[in-house]
Structures are given as C-alpha cells and as structure tokens.
Amino acid sequence: MSKHQGSEVYRKNIGVTDFGDVKILSKDRPWLLPSNRKLRHLQGISLRNLSVSPQASRSRGKTIDDESLPYALKTPAKIFAQREIPKLEHSRSSTELKSPLQKSSIPLRGESEAESSDNASSRPLNGKLRRRSTLNWTNASPRARQDKLENVVRERMAQTWFSLHCSDAEEPVYVSEVIEKAMNPSFRFFDLNVYGPMVTRQDELIIKFWTKTETMTNYKLLIEIQFCLRSLQFIGKSLENFHHPLPQNCVLFHLSDGIYTSFTDLPLDEPVLAAPNASKQTSSAQPTSSFDALMRLSNLDDCIQDALATRENLTSQINALLEEQKHSLDIVNASSQAEERLASISRALTKTRKTVRATESRRSELQFSLATRRSTITSHDTSIDGSQNHLKRAQGDVSRRKNARQEANVALTGQTRRVCEDLLAIYPIEPFDNKPLSFTIRGLHLPNAASTSSMEADPSVTAAALGFVAHIVHLLSLYLLTPIPYPPSPHGSTSTIVDPVSANMPSSAARTFPLFQKGAVAYRFEYGVFLLNSNIELLMSRQGSRMVDLRHTLPNLKYLLTVLATGKGELPARKRPGVQGPGNASTIHSPKMNGDMQTLGKKTRANGKLPEVQALNDG
C-alpha cells in the first residue's frame, strides 16, 4: 500500500479467494481519498495567524551552521558565570538581583595564564555583572505600555473576507462575510451544491483573501492561492487535538470528513491498488484456482442460466393467462367497485337521514320556543297597556299630591312660625346691660360657658335659666320632628340631660348629667351644658343655620327662634282640639306628651306663665 497523507486504501492479495477482506478506516484518518475530494465536499474556510505586514528577515553577520555553535555556547561571560557560586538572596524586582563578581585567579578554560592575567587586569575585580533585561520597556510608563499594546492591536487585528473563483469563470463563485478585528478569523460555513455540477465536480479552486487594518483606507489583496484538493494534508477531525504550530496566514479547509491544510502546493501521487510484493514476483506462472473450484463455478453458472430461463417462461405463461381472463377480471373489478360505491352511498344515506331527523327535532323545538315567546310577548303587551293606564292615572295623582304637599309645606311653615312666636312670647330672650353676646331668658341672666361672668353668676339663677333652655330645646325637637342625640329632662332649676351615646359609662346614673351647679360636680355640670349646646347646634344645622360658637347658649337659641319665626303673611290660628304638630301633620302619638301639652296649654292660657316661672316671679 502506498502512503498518501495518512489515508487508508484497500489492499488485495493475489492468490487469496476472499475478496471481502478489507481494512476498516481508522477514526483519525480521512474518509475521502485524495482523488475523490471535490468542491462539493468543501464546507468552510478559516485563516490562522493573520499577518498583514511581511516578515522581515533579520540580517546576520555570518551564516548559521555547526561551526558557530561552540562559540555561542562557550562565551567568556558564561564560563565566568558558571564558576561563580552566588548565594540565595531575596529581591523585590529584577533590578535588585545581586551577582557580585568575585576575584578569581583561576584561568578560563582554553586560556593560558598570560591571557588570563590580561583579561583579569582589563575586568573589574570587585564590580557587579548586571543582568541583561529581556524587556526593552520594563520601566516604561503605563501610557507608553498602553500605546505599545494599541499599536500591536492596530498592526495585527484586521478586517478580513475571501472570495472563491473557478478557472473557467470570471465572476467569483462565493464571497464570504467580513470578519471584524480578528487575528484568527473563522468564516461562516457554506454549501456549493447550489451552483450545479459544473462547480461541485471540480477539484481545483482559486481563493483570494482581502484584508484591511485601521491604518489602511482600502482593502488589499493579502493572499491568492490556486490549489488542488488532492494536494491538501489532513490534520484531524477538529483543531482541539492538533497541537503543532501553524505558519503565518495558514489557510484551513473544512471538508465533510475533517480539516485540511496545504503546507505545499505540489500534488501528491495517486495511490496504487497493487500488492506490495508485486515487484518481487517472478515471471513464472502461479496457480490461482483448482479444477474442482472451476467446475463448481461452471455448474453454478448453468444453474443460474436455467433459473433465468424458468423465470422467463413463468412470466410469459402468467401474462398469457391474464390476457385470457382479462374480461372476467374486468367484470369482477367492476362488481367490486359497484359494491364499494353502493356501500358508500348507503352510509351517506344513513348519515343524511340522521341529519334530517336531528334537523326536524330542532325545528320543532324552535317552533315551540317561538310560540312560547309569542304568548309571553302578548301577555307582556297586555300588562304594559295596563301599566300605561295606571301611569296616566298616577301622573294625575302625583300632580294633585304635589299641590297638596306644597300647601302642607306652606301650612307647616306657618305653624312653625306660630309655635316659635309663642315660645318667644313665653320665654323672652333679651339683651343684658347692653353687653355683647349677653342675654337673659325671662329676666334671668345666663352667662355663656367658659366666660368670666359665669364664675360670678348666682348658681340658682343659672340653674333656672338652663331649665328654661332645656324646656325650649325639648319642645323644638317635638315641634320640628327632629330627634336630638342628648334628650334633656326639663324640671326647672333641677333639670338634667342624658348622654346615651358615650360607651365608657357603665350605668344610667353615670350617663345623667345635671344642669345645675348646687350639689353637683363641676365637670359634670360643664359637660351637661356642653351636651345642651350640642343639641342646639343640631337643631340649627337641620334648619340650614350655621353656629358661630358652641359656648354661646342664649345667642344661638335666640338666633334659631328668630330664623324660625321669620316669614311672610299672617300667622295661622291654632287648631283644636288636641295638640298637633306644625301644619296639617299628624297628631303626635304619645299620650303622655299630649296630656302634658294640654295641661301646659291650659296653665299658660289661664295665667300667661308657666308654674315654674310664676313661682320664680312670686319669690
């Protein structure tokens, strides 16, 4: 077997009857023979170790050969350094390494004593042999280092793309994408089968690489290679297991069976499928097969020919029978087709009947639903007609009731004026000594809460005045039909008021607060006055009046009664019998209250004053 880029070829040994004995391809060997590599197998191209500027050859003083090796390996400085035995010293940088030059009288190897003395006299005996620095910019500034790195990047990094050309075409077959700023560009894989067999069956191709660095304005042609796929060298299935250095601007070809490259452009010889010992064969004839084997082959050939003839005979007989029975077969086929058609029609008829029955049932359901809806609509139309007639009658009643309501409101306003006039006549509230916001009720001065005059006032007079105020508030809540949150108990100078709202009072006695100072706790009396003023505030807010100060008891009450008694027209007369609410309102349903009001009315008409007021005037 001839060696060709590590590829395996088949081996055939002369004189061996087993022709199926071939060697299986190894995993690290290519699958394609060099002669079988075509452009249809090319899938991608990569470039490694990109170098835009050509490598400058270093000028040498002399040729590099074996004669210069002893001179390079045995320099006087190296021999002298080998004789030194430096001690181990710790250093912080390469500039602090100490290698003192000890004075030695031993001559160097290959020198005489005279030459050694001359060299010793010309060298410093106690000097330091400075170590050569391998970095020419070790002590450079960070700015210089950054500039150096940027220059390296600008020189080595480049934008690269390539184009593939065939020898018989002017235009490129394929143009790759541009790889930005890369030293080892790997281009996108491609498929050349779309260009037809005129391209995919060729094994020669021209590839051109174009590049541009940051310092260039236009792309320039970096590499132009005309290669043959048969001359490529296989380097492996992938680059992970390939550890050898690649040259500058090395082009890698990705074929279907692995990665190839071209270290030379010379095509290799084709493998010769011949026995390796063919050159050693003599001209004498060698036996290739025995007579028995040849006879067996002849018998086998006769059997095969007989089998072929029998097959032809059977084929002709079968065709003749088919031709004779063609009419019967056509009838059978037509009958089976008719039966199939009949079965399909029966299935379609059954399905259609089911659909018709479902449609009829659906139609009956819809008819019943429509009849139900028609009856419902008819009943609703009847009820709507009745509702419209009732609405017409109700509209007339509404207009009459609106007029009655307006008359009732007018009468209610008049009765409210009359009641407030009576209350102002029974409990006259007048200014006291021309002092601002200081009033008397039935001649009894009631100072405002938290004022200086309240401390100097007579407690009994204050208690009687608060009793009158509590009585007026109680009567106004009844006449105005306005419930008050803190109901008072008017008993003259011993009146009280209840707080049913607060939740921190355990018993009913604790919820009752006096409206008199004598024998009562001061804070409970003040809280009772506060509750009475809160009732007055609620009555004023229900009538649309605004209170200026909650502590002004008589001014707020005087203002409320004045607003309620103000109006146009004459006051209506009192309606009898019984005590009724303002206007044409229904009679108050409390029997006890009716009796109290009747008794109060009789006493008032008889004497013109309440019993408590009469007692105070007599006293």
C-alpha positions in Angstrom: 0.0 0.0 0.0 1.4 3.4 -0.9 1.3 6.2 1.7 -0.7 9.3 0.8 -1.3 11.9 3.5 -2.2 9.3 6.1 -5.3 8.0 4.1 -6.2 4.3 4.0 -6.7 2.4 0.8 -8.0 -1.1 0.0 -5.4 -4.0 -0.2 -5.8 -7.0 -2.4 -3.5 -10.0 -2.2 -3.0 -12.2 -5.2 -3.9 -15.9 -4.6 -6.5 -15.2 -1.9 -10.0 -16.2 -2.8 -11.7 -14.0 -0.1 -12.1 -10.6 -1.8 -14.1 -9.1 1.1 -11.1 -8.9 3.4 -10.5 -5.1 3.6 -9.1 -2.9 6.3 -11.6 -0.6 8.1 -10.8 3.1 8.2 -9.5 4.4 11.5 -11.2 7.2 13.4 -8.3 9.6 13.0 -8.0 9.0 9.2 -9.8 10.8 6.4 -12.7 9.1 4.8 -12.1 10.6 1.3 -9.3 9.5 -0.9 -7.4 12.4 -2.5 -8.8 11.6 -5.9 -12.3 11.8 -4.5 -12.1 15.2 -3.0 -14.3 17.6 -4.9 -15.7 21.1 -4.2 -19.0 19.6 -3.1 -17.2 18.4 0.0 -15.8 21.8 0.9 -17.9 23.3 3.7 -15.9 26.2 5.2 -12.6 28.1 5.3 -10.6 29.5 8.2 -7.5 31.6 8.4 -4.9 31.3 11.3 -2.0 33.6 12.4 -3.0 36.5 10.3 -0.1 38.7 9.4 -0.7 41.8 7.2 2.9 43.1 7.1 5.5 40.7 5.6 8.0 39.1 8.0 11.3 41.0 7.8 14.3 38.8 7.6 17.0 39.5 10.2 20.4 40.4 8.9 23.1 38.2 10.2 26.8 38.8 10.4 27.6 35.2 9.4 25.9 32.0 8.4 24.3 29.8 10.9 26.0 26.5 10.8 27.5 24.0 13.2 30.8 25.8 13.4 29.3 28.7 15.3 27.7 26.6 18.0 30.8 26.2 20.2 31.4 30.0 20.1 27.7 30.6 21.0 27.7 28.0 23.8 31.1 28.9 25.4 31.3 32.6 25.8 33.8 34.0 28.3 31.0 35.7 30.3 29.0 32.4 30.5 32.1 30.4 31.6 32.9 33.0 34.2 29.3 33.0 35.5 29.3 29.2 35.8 32.3 29.4 38.1 30.5 31.7 40.5 28.6 30.3 43.4 26.1 33.0 44.2 24.2 32.9 47.4 20.4 32.9 47.6 19.1 36.4 48.1 15.5 37.6 48.1 14.7 40.5 45.8 11.6 42.5 45.1 12.3 43.1 41.4 14.7 42.1 38.6 16.8 45.2 39.1 17.7 44.3 42.7 19.3 40.9 41.8 22.8 40.8 43.2 25.5 38.8 41.4 28.9 40.1 42.7 31.9 39.3 40.7 34.4 37.6 42.9 38.0 37.9 42.2 39.4 34.7 40.9 42.9 33.7 39.8 41.8 30.6 38.1 42.3 30.9 34.3 39.4 30.3 32.0 39.1 27.1 30.0 41.1 27.3 26.9 43.2 30.3 28.0 46.8 30.5 29.1 48.0 32.0 32.3 49.2 35.1 30.5 45.9 35.6 28.7 44.1 35.1 32.0 46.2 37.7 33.7 45.5 40.2 30.8 41.8 39.6 31.0 41.8 39.9 34.7 43.6 43.2 34.5 41.1 44.5 32.0 38.0 43.4 34.0 36.8 45.0 37.2 37.6 42.6 40.0 35.0 43.7 42.6 32.4 45.0 40.2 28.8 43.7 39.6 27.9 41.8 36.5 24.5 43.4 35.6 21.8 41.0 34.4 20.6 41.7 30.9 17.0 42.9 30.7 14.8 40.9 28.3 12.1 43.6 28.2 13.1 46.8 26.5 10.2 48.7 28.0 10.0 47.2 31.5 10.4 50.6 33.2 8.2 52.4 30.7 5.2 54.4 31.9 1.6 53.0 31.8 0.9 55.4 29.0 3.8 54.1 26.9 2.7 50.5 27.6 -0.9 51.3 26.5 0.4 52.9 23.3 2.5 49.9 22.6 -0.4 47.5 23.1 -2.7 49.7 20.9 0.0 49.7 18.2 0.2 45.9 18.3 -3.6 45.6 18.0 -3.7 48.0 15.1 -0.9 46.1 13.3 -2.2 42.6 13.9 -6.0 43.0 14.1 -7.7 43.4 10.7 -11.0 43.1 8.8 -10.9 40.0 6.5 -13.0 38.4 3.8 -12.3 36.0 1.0 -13.7 35.0 -2.4 -13.7 31.7 -4.3 -13.0 31.6 -8.0 -13.0 28.8 -10.6 -10.6 28.8 -13.5 -13.4 28.9 -16.2 -15.5 31.7 -14.6 -14.8 35.4 -14.4 -17.1 36.2 -11.5 -16.4 34.7 -8.0 -18.3 31.6 -7.1 -18.7 32.6 -3.4 -18.0 35.8 -1.4 -17.8 35.5 2.4 -18.9 37.9 5.1 -16.5 40.4 6.7 -14.9 39.4 10.0 -14.1 42.5 12.1 -10.9 42.9 14.0 -9.6 39.3 14.3 -6.2 37.5 14.0 -7.8 34.1 13.5 -10.9 34.6 11.5 -13.3 31.7 11.2 -15.8 32.3 8.4 -19.4 31.0 8.1 -19.9 27.6 6.6 -21.4 27.4 3.1 -22.8 25.0 0.6 -21.6 25.0 -3.0 -24.1 22.4 -4.2 -26.4 25.2 -5.3 -24.0 26.2 -8.1 -24.5 23.0 -10.1 -22.3 20.1 -11.1 -20.0 22.3 -13.2 -18.6 23.7 -10.0 -19.1 20.9 -7.4 -17.3 18.3 -9.5 -14.1 20.3 -9.8 -11.1 19.8 -7.5 -9.2 23.0 -8.3 -10.0 26.4 -6.9 -8.6 29.9 -6.5 -9.0 31.6 -3.2 -8.3 35.3 -2.5 -8.1 36.8 0.9 -8.7 40.6 1.3 -7.8 42.5 4.4 -7.7 46.0 5.9 -6.3 47.3 9.2 -7.1 50.5 11.0 -4.3 52.3 9.3 -5.5 51.4 5.8 -8.2 53.1 3.8 -9.0 50.4 1.3 -8.8 46.6 1.2 -5.7 45.0 -0.2 -5.1 41.5 -1.6 -3.3 39.6 1.1 -3.3 36.0 -0.3 -4.1 34.5 -3.6 -3.8 30.7 -3.8 -4.6 28.3 -6.6 -4.7 24.9 -5.0 -5.9 21.4 -5.8 -7.9 19.5 -3.2 -5.8 16.4 -3.9 -2.7 18.1 -2.5 -4.2 19.0 0.9 -2.9 17.5 4.1 -5.3 16.1 6.7 -4.7 17.4 10.2 -7.7 15.9 12.1 -11.4 16.0 12.7 -11.0 19.2 14.8 -8.3 21.6 15.9 -8.6 20.6 19.6 -6.3 17.6 19.2 -3.9 19.4 16.8 -1.1 21.0 18.9 1.6 21.7 16.3 2.3 25.4 15.4 0.8 26.7 12.2 2.7 29.1 9.9 1.6 32.7 9.3 -1.5 33.1 7.1 -2.3 29.5 7.3 -5.5 28.5 5.4 -7.6 25.7 6.9 -10.2 23.9 4.7 -13.2 22.3 6.4 -14.3 19.3 4.4 -17.0 16.9 5.1 -14.6 14.4 6.7 -12.3 16.8 8.6 -9.9 19.7 8.5 -7.2 20.0 5.8 -4.4 22.5 5.1 -1.8 23.0 2.5 1.9 23.0 3.5 3.0 22.7 -0.1 1.3 23.2 -3.5 2.7 20.1 -5.2 0.1 17.4 -5.9 0.8 14.0 -4.4 0.8 10.8 -6.3 -2.3 8.7 -6.6 -2.4 5.5 -4.5 -1.7 2.4 -6.5 -4.0 -0.5 -5.6 -1.4 -3.3 -6.1 0.1 -5.9 -3.9 3.2 -4.7 -2.0 5.2 -7.7 -3.2 4.4 -7.3 -6.9 8.0 -6.1 -7.6 9.3 -9.3 -6.1 7.2 -11.6 -8.3 8.9 -13.7 -10.9 7.8 -14.3 -14.4 6.8 -17.9 -13.6 3.0 -18.6 -13.5 1.5 -19.3 -10.2 -1.7 -21.3 -9.6 -4.8 -19.2 -9.0 -7.6 -21.8 -8.6 -8.1 -25.6 -8.7 -10.1 -27.6 -11.2 -12.7 -28.5 -8.7 -13.4 -24.9 -8.0 -13.7 -24.1 -11.7 -16.2 -26.9 -12.1 -18.2 -25.7 -9.2 -18.3 -22.2 -10.8 -19.4 -23.7 -14.1 -22.2 -25.7 -12.5 -23.3 -22.7 -10.6 -23.4 -20.6 -13.8 -25.5 -23.3 -15.5 -27.9 -23.3 -12.6 -28.3 -19.6 -12.8 -29.0 -19.7 -16.5 -31.6 -22.4 -16.0 -33.3 -20.3 -13.3 -33.4 -17.3 -15.5 -34.9 -19.3 -18.3 -37.6 -20.7 -16.0 -38.4 -17.2 -14.7 -38.9 -16.0 -18.3 -41.1 -19.0 -19.0 -43.3 -18.5 -16.0 -43.6 -14.8 -16.7 -44.9 -15.5 -20.3 -47.4 -18.0 -19.0 -48.7 -15.7 -16.3 -49.1 -12.9 -18.9 -51.0 -15.3 -21.3 -53.4 -16.3 -18.5 -54.1 -12.7 -17.6 -54.8 -11.9 -21.2 -57.3 -14.8 -21.5 -59.1 -13.9 -18.2 -59.0 -10.1 -18.8 -62.8 -9.8 -19.5 -63.7 -11.8 -16.3 -61.2 -9.8 -14.3 -62.7 -6.6 -15.6 -66.2 -7.8 -14.6 -65.0 -8.8 -11.1 -63.3 -5.4 -10.7 -66.4 -3.5 -11.9 -68.6 -5.6 -9.5 -66.3 -4.9 -6.5 -66.2 -1.2 -7.4 -70.0 -1.1 -7.7 -70.4 -2.8 -4.3 -68.0 -0.3 -2.8 -69.9 2.6 -4.3 -73.2 1.1 -3.0 -71.8 0.7 0.5 -70.6 4.3 0.5 -73.9 5.6 -0.8 -75.7 3.6 1.9 -73.5 5.1 4.6 -74.1 8.6 3.2 -77.9 7.9 3.1 -77.9 6.8 6.7 -75.9 9.8 7.8 -78.3 12.1 5.8 -81.4 10.6 7.4 -79.9 11.1 10.9 -79.1 14.7 10.0 -82.7 15.2 8.7 -84.2 13.7 11.9 -82.0 16.0 14.0 -83.0 19.0 11.9 -86.7 18.2 12.3 -86.4 17.9 16.1 -84.5 21.1 16.2 -87.2 22.8 14.0 -90.0 21.5 16.4 -88.1 22.9 19.4 -87.6 26.3 17.7 -91.3 26.4 16.8 -92.3 25.6 20.4 -89.9 28.3 21.6 -91.4 30.8 19.2 -94.9 30.0 20.2 -94.0 30.4 23.9 -92.3 33.7 23.2 -95.3 35.0 21.2 -97.6 34.2 24.1 -95.2 35.8 26.6 -95.0 38.9 24.4 -98.8 39.1 24.1 -99.2 38.9 27.9 -96.5 41.5 28.4 -98.2 43.8 25.9 -101.4 43.5 27.9 -99.6 44.2 31.2 -97.8 47.1 29.6 -101.1 48.6 28.4 -102.5 48.3 32.0 -99.3 49.8 33.4 -99.6 52.7 31.0 -103.2 53.4 32.0 -102.2 53.2 35.7 -99.3 55.5 34.9 -101.6 58.1 33.4 -103.8 57.9 36.5 -100.8 58.0 38.8 -99.5 61.1 37.0 -102.7 62.9 37.8 -102.5 61.8 41.4 -98.9 62.9 41.5 -99.8 66.4 40.4 -102.5 66.6 43.0 -100.2 65.3 45.7 -97.5 67.8 44.7 -100.1 70.6 45.1 -101.2 69.2 48.5 -97.5 68.9 49.5 -96.8 72.5 48.6 -99.9 73.6 50.6 -98.8 71.4 53.5 -95.3 72.9 53.4 -96.8 76.4 53.5 -99.1 75.5 56.4 -96.2 73.7 58.1 -94.1 76.8 57.8 -96.9 79.0 59.2 -97.4 76.7 62.1 -93.7 76.6 62.8 -93.7 80.5 62.8 -96.6 80.5 65.2 -95.0 78.0 67.6 -91.7 79.9 67.6 -93.6 83.2 68.2 -95.4 81.6 71.1 -92.1 80.3 72.5 -90.5 83.7 72.2 -93.5 85.2 73.9 -93.4 82.6 76.7 -89.6 82.6 77.1 -88.5 86.1 76.0 -84.7 86.3 75.4 -83.5 89.9 75.8 -80.0 91.6 75.9 -78.5 92.1 79.3 -76.9 95.6 80.2 -76.1 96.3 76.6 -73.2 93.8 76.8 -72.3 92.0 73.6 -73.5 88.4 73.4 -75.0 88.6 76.9 -78.7 87.7 77.2 -81.4 86.9 79.7 -84.4 84.5 79.5 -87.5 85.6 81.3 -85.4 88.1 83.1 -82.8 85.5 84.3 -79.2 86.2 83.2 -77.5 83.1 81.7 -73.8 83.8 81.1 -72.0 82.0 78.2 -70.0 78.9 79.0 -66.2 79.4 79.9 -66.7 83.2 80.3 -65.6 85.3 83.3 -69.2 86.3 84.2 -70.1 82.6 84.6 -67.9 82.4 87.7 -69.7 85.4 89.4 -73.3 84.5 88.4 -75.8 83.1 91.0 -75.9 79.3 90.7 -79.7 79.2 91.4 -80.4 81.8 88.6 -78.1 80.0 86.2 -79.9 76.6 87.0 -83.4 78.1 86.4 -82.2 79.7 83.1 -80.7 76.4 82.0 -84.0 74.7 82.9 -85.9 77.2 80.6 -83.4 76.5 77.8 -83.7 72.7 78.2 -87.5 73.1 78.0 -87.4 75.1 74.8 -85.0 72.6 73.2 -87.2 69.7 74.2 -90.3 71.5 72.7 -88.5 72.4 69.5 -87.4 68.8 68.9 -91.0 67.8 69.2 -92.5 70.5 67.0 -89.8 70.3 64.3 -89.9 66.5 64.3 -86.1 66.4 64.8 -84.7 63.8 67.2 -81.8 65.1 69.3 -78.9 62.9 70.5 -78.9 64.1 74.1 -82.5 64.2 75.4 -83.0 66.7 78.3 -85.3 66.3 81.3 -86.7 69.8 81.9 -87.6 70.2 85.7 -86.9 73.9 86.2 -83.8 74.6 88.2 -83.2 70.8 88.7 -83.1 69.8 85.0 -80.8 67.1 83.8 -79.6 65.8 80.4 -78.7 62.2 79.4 -75.8 61.0 77.2 -76.8 57.7 75.6 -74.1 57.9 73.0 -70.8 57.5 75.0 -69.7 53.9 75.5 -67.4 54.4 78.6 -70.2 55.0 81.1 -71.3 51.8 82.8 -74.7 52.8 84.4 -77.6 55.1 83.6 -76.9 57.2 86.6 -73.4 57.9 85.2 -74.9 58.9 81.9 -77.2 61.6 83.5 -75.6 65.0 83.9 -77.0 67.9 86.0 -77.8 71.3 84.6 -77.4 73.0 88.0 -74.2 73.7 90.0 -75.5 73.3 93.5 -74.6 70.0 95.0 -73.1 68.7 91.7 -69.6 68.0 90.5 -68.2 70.9 88.5 -67.0 68.9 85.4 -70.3 67.0 85.2 -72.2 70.3 85.2 -69.9 71.7 82.5 -70.4 68.5 80.4 -74.2 68.8 80.8 -74.1 72.4 79.5 -71.9 71.1 76.6 -74.5 68.4 75.7 -77.3 71.1 75.8 -75.3 73.3 73.4 -74.7 70.3 71.1 -78.5 69.8 70.9 -79.0 73.5 69.9 -76.2 73.1 67.2 -78.0 70.0 65.7 -81.4 71.9 65.5 -79.6 74.8 63.8 -77.9 72.6 61.3 -81.2 70.9 60.4 -82.7 74.3 59.6 -79.7 75.3 57.5 -78.3 77.8 60.0 -74.7 78.0 61.0 -73.4 78.3 64.6 -70.6 80.7 65.3 -69.6 79.5 68.7 -70.9 76.4 70.6 -70.5 78.1 74.0 -73.0 80.9 73.3 -76.1 79.2 74.6 -78.7 82.0 74.6 -77.4 83.9 71.5 -77.6 80.6 69.5 -81.1 79.8 70.8 -82.3 83.4 70.1 -80.9 83.2 66.6 -82.6 79.9 66.0 -86.0 81.1 67.2 -85.8 84.3 65.2 -85.0 82.4 62.0 -87.9 80.0 62.5 -90.4 82.8 63.4 -89.4 84.9 60.3 -91.8 84.7 57.3 -94.4 86.4 55.1 -98.1 86.7 55.7 -100.3 86.3 58.8 -99.8 83.6 61.4 -102.3 80.8 61.1 -104.7 80.2 64.0 -104.3 77.3 66.5 -106.2 74.2 65.5 -108.3 72.5 68.2 -109.0 70.1 69.8 -105.7 68.5 70.9 -102.1 69.3 70.4 -100.9 68.6 66.9 -97.7 69.0 65.0 -97.0 72.0 62.8 -99.3 72.5 59.9 -101.5 69.6 58.8 -99.1 67.0 60.1 -100.5 64.0 62.0 -101.1 64.3 65.7 -98.2 63.3 68.0 -98.9 59.7 69.1 -97.5 59.9 72.7 -100.5 60.0 75.1 -98.3 61.2 77.9 -96.9 64.1 75.8 -100.4 65.0 74.7 -101.6 65.2 78.3 -98.6 67.3 79.3 -99.0 69.7 76.4 -102.8 70.1 77.1 -102.0 70.8 80.8 -99.3 73.2 79.8 -101.6 75.0 77.4 -104.4 75.4 80.0 -102.0 76.8 82.6 -100.4 79.1 80.1 -103.8 80.4 78.9 -105.0 80.9 82.4 -102.0 82.6 83.9 -99.9 83.5 80.8 -96.9 82.0 82.5 -95.6 78.5 83.4 -95.8 77.4 87.0 -92.1 77.4 87.5 -91.8 81.0 86.0 -94.7 82.1 88.2 -93.0 80.7 91.3 -89.8 82.5 90.5 -91.6 85.8 89.9 -93.5 85.4 93.2 -90.3 84.6 95.1 
